[in-house]
Amino acid sequence: MAALAQRLDARLRKRRPETAAQARERIVELIELADADLLDLARPRVIEQEVLDLLDEPRTR
């Protein structure tokens, strides 16, 4: 697990600060879901919001 954390940290340092912050938020969210035994039941909020945004877009023909 320590090797995984080191690899993740190294990669996040190479990203733009905004991208790294978003990745950290997603990771914290996954950890919280896993701690609550909800990982297999819950969808990440970002994906849910993306779907809602797609549904809100006007249809083009």
Backbone as ProteinMPNN parsed JSONL, in Angstrom:
{"seq_chain_A": "MAALAQRLDARLRKRRPETAAQARERIVELIELADADLLDLARPRVIEQEVLDLLDEPRTR", "coords_chain_A": {"N_chain_A": [[0.822, -1.189, 0.0], [1.98, 1.2, 0.708], [3.738, 1.622, -1.411], [1.952, 2.077, -3.482], [0.759, 4.457, -2.595], [2.988, 6.146, -2.7], [3.52, 6.123, -5.434], [1.162, 7.251, -6.448], [1.291, 9.789, -5.222], [3.605, 10.819, -6.443], [2.768, 10.974, -9.1], [0.628, 12.767, -8.905], [1.952, 15.085, -8.239], [3.007, 15.851, -10.647], [0.924, 16.814, -12.072], [-1.401, 19.45, -13.012], [-2.239, 21.823, -10.475], [-5.05, 22.08, -10.047], [-6.081, 19.769, -11.223], [-4.82, 17.796, -9.7], [-5.961, 18.362, -7.218], [-8.643, 17.734, -7.7], [-8.392, 15.006, -8.195], [-7.505, 14.149, -5.69], [-9.786, 14.74, -4.174], [-11.61, 12.873, -5.281], [-10.376, 10.507, -4.498], [-10.491, 10.664, -1.698], [-13.267, 10.567, -1.456], [-13.768, 7.957, -2.397], [-12.452, 6.463, -0.415], [-14.007, 7.14, 1.82], [-16.478, 6.028, 1.047], [-15.756, 3.331, 0.929], [-15.087, 2.911, 3.62], [-17.605, 3.068, 4.713], [-18.744, 0.82, 3.752], [-20.05, 1.096, 1.302], [-19.089, 1.149, -1.202], [-19.597, -0.548, -3.383], [-22.195, 0.09, -3.917], [-22.673, 2.793, -4.326], [-22.52, 5.537, -6.618], [-19.878, 7.531, -7.864], [-20.052, 10.996, -7.095], [-19.28, 12.822, -9.056], [-19.61, 11.49, -11.521], [-22.357, 11.079, -11.459], [-23.191, 13.77, -11.56], [-22.242, 14.464, -14.092], [-23.897, 12.925, -15.729], [-26.381, 14.084, -15.123], [-25.9, 16.644, -16.136], [-25.652, 16.05, -18.851], [-28.259, 15.238, -19.392], [-29.574, 17.621, -19.074], [-28.723, 19.125, -21.228], [-29.604, 20.759, -24.269], [-31.32, 19.104, -26.932], [-29.853, 18.262, -30.047], [-30.365, 18.307, -33.541]], "CA_chain_A": [[0.0, 0.0, 0.0], [2.882, 2.353, 0.748], [4.249, 1.82, -2.771], [0.85, 2.675, -4.231], [0.636, 5.842, -2.144], [4.14, 6.882, -3.233], [3.322, 6.264, -6.884], [0.08, 8.225, -6.625], [1.808, 11.098, -4.836], [4.538, 11.261, -7.48], [2.0, 11.342, -10.297], [-0.171, 13.965, -8.645], [2.865, 16.239, -8.248], [3.27, 16.205, -12.038], [-0.306, 17.352, -12.659], [-1.782, 20.807, -12.656], [-2.797, 21.825, -9.113], [-6.501, 21.848, -10.068], [-6.293, 18.355, -11.535], [-4.399, 17.033, -8.527], [-6.958, 18.575, -6.165], [-9.825, 16.95, -8.058], [-8.059, 13.596, -7.982], [-7.497, 13.918, -4.238], [-11.192, 14.724, -3.736], [-12.201, 11.594, -5.682], [-9.775, 9.449, -3.684], [-11.097, 10.782, -0.365], [-14.639, 10.086, -1.586], [-13.715, 6.492, -2.482], [-12.092, 5.938, 0.903], [-15.187, 7.278, 2.687], [-17.459, 5.027, 0.628], [-15.254, 2.025, 1.354], [-15.216, 2.846, 5.08], [-19.024, 2.882, 5.035], [-19.186, -0.381, 3.022], [-20.974, 1.528, 0.254], [-18.342, 1.298, -2.445], [-20.23, -1.262, -4.482], [-23.56, 0.567, -4.099], [-22.756, 4.225, -4.617], [-21.818, 6.082, -7.776], [-19.194, 8.783, -7.525], [-20.864, 12.195, -7.339], [-18.879, 13.455, -10.31], [-20.263, 10.779, -12.617], [-23.778, 11.405, -11.366], [-23.375, 15.137, -12.043], [-22.036, 14.459, -15.538], [-25.121, 12.398, -16.336], [-27.412, 15.119, -14.993], [-25.568, 17.707, -17.086], [-26.001, 15.562, -20.196], [-29.71, 15.244, -19.508], [-30.003, 19.007, -19.147], [-28.314, 19.751, -22.479], [-30.658, 20.736, -25.3], [-31.104, 18.119, -27.995], [-29.516, 18.806, -31.358], [-30.792, 17.413, -34.642]], "C_chain_A": [[0.868, 1.255, 0.0], [3.432, 2.655, -0.639], [3.181, 2.477, -3.649], [0.684, 4.149, -3.869], [1.786, 6.692, -2.687], [3.978, 7.13, -4.729], [2.248, 7.315, -7.181], [0.573, 9.633, -6.311], [2.741, 11.652, -5.91], [3.792, 11.711, -8.73], [1.194, 12.615, -10.077], [0.699, 15.223, -8.637], [3.153, 16.73, -9.661], [2.066, 16.869, -12.704], [-0.498, 18.804, -12.281], [-2.399, 20.774, -11.263], [-4.306, 21.549, -9.073], [-6.817, 20.385, -10.312], [-5.935, 17.487, -10.34], [-5.413, 17.164, -7.399], [-8.215, 17.768, -6.447], [-9.578, 15.463, -7.835], [-8.067, 13.266, -6.495], [-8.919, 13.861, -3.681], [-11.846, 13.391, -4.074], [-11.669, 10.459, -4.809], [-10.353, 9.472, -2.279], [-12.529, 10.239, -0.399], [-14.682, 8.556, -1.642], [-13.383, 5.863, -1.132], [-13.288, 6.009, 1.851], [-16.264, 6.261, 2.334], [-17.034, 3.633, 1.073], [-15.391, 1.857, 2.863], [-16.659, 2.585, 5.501], [-19.604, 1.643, 4.354], [-20.209, -0.053, 1.943], [-20.314, 1.582, -1.107], [-19.029, 0.611, -3.613], [-21.636, -0.742, -4.786], [-23.652, 1.997, -4.602], [-21.975, 4.583, -5.88], [-21.072, 7.329, -7.323], [-20.045, 9.986, -7.919], [-20.537, 12.858, -8.663], [-19.573, 12.797, -11.496], [-21.753, 11.081, -12.621], [-24.049, 12.812, -11.9], [-23.192, 15.217, -13.559], [-23.275, 13.951, -16.265], [-26.235, 13.435, -16.258], [-27.158, 16.267, -15.961], [-25.925, 17.301, -18.51], [-27.508, 15.594, -20.419], [-30.257, 16.662, -19.651], [-29.671, 19.704, -20.464], [-29.458, 19.692, -23.495], [-30.3, 19.714, -26.385], [-30.768, 18.832, -29.286], [-29.917, 17.799, -32.417], [-30.088, 17.764, -35.896]], "O_chain_A": [[0.527, 2.253, -0.635], [3.576, 3.821, -1.006], [3.495, 3.341, -4.468], [0.491, 4.988, -4.748], [1.573, 7.835, -3.091], [4.266, 8.221, -5.223], [2.417, 8.158, -8.062], [0.297, 10.568, -7.062], [2.666, 12.834, -6.246], [4.148, 12.717, -9.343], [1.093, 13.45, -10.976], [0.229, 16.305, -8.991], [3.504, 17.894, -9.854], [2.192, 17.428, -13.794], [0.142, 19.323, -11.366], [-3.028, 19.779, -10.903], [-4.786, 20.865, -8.17], [-7.714, 19.823, -9.683], [-6.662, 16.551, -10.005], [-5.696, 16.191, -6.7], [-8.793, 17.181, -5.533], [-10.452, 14.748, -7.345], [-8.579, 12.223, -6.089], [-9.222, 13.034, -2.82], [-12.564, 12.831, -3.246], [-12.417, 9.559, -4.426], [-10.672, 8.421, -1.722], [-12.953, 9.537, 0.519], [-15.533, 7.933, -1.007], [-13.968, 4.849, -0.754], [-13.557, 5.064, 2.593], [-16.895, 5.692, 3.225], [-17.858, 2.848, 1.54], [-15.766, 0.785, 3.337], [-16.905, 1.952, 6.528], [-20.817, 1.436, 4.375], [-21.13, -0.832, 1.697], [-20.933, 2.025, -2.074], [-19.038, 1.143, -4.723], [-22.21, -1.099, -5.814], [-24.635, 2.36, -5.247], [-20.922, 4.014, -6.167], [-21.571, 8.094, -6.497], [-20.687, 9.979, -8.97], [-21.424, 13.4, -9.322], [-20.071, 13.49, -12.383], [-22.34, 11.313, -13.678], [-25.029, 13.024, -12.614], [-23.909, 15.956, -14.232], [-23.654, 14.493, -17.304], [-26.958, 13.638, -17.233], [-28.099, 16.805, -16.545], [-26.439, 18.11, -19.283], [-27.975, 15.937, -21.505], [-31.293, 16.869, -20.283], [-30.253, 20.739, -20.789], [-30.186, 18.702, -23.568], [-29.129, 19.5, -26.701], [-31.331, 19.884, -29.589], [-29.82, 16.589, -32.212], [-30.31, 17.13, -36.928]]}, "name": "protein", "num_of_chains": 1, "seq": "MAALAQRLDARLRKRRPETAAQARERIVELIELADADLLDLARPRVIEQEVLDLLDEPRTR"}
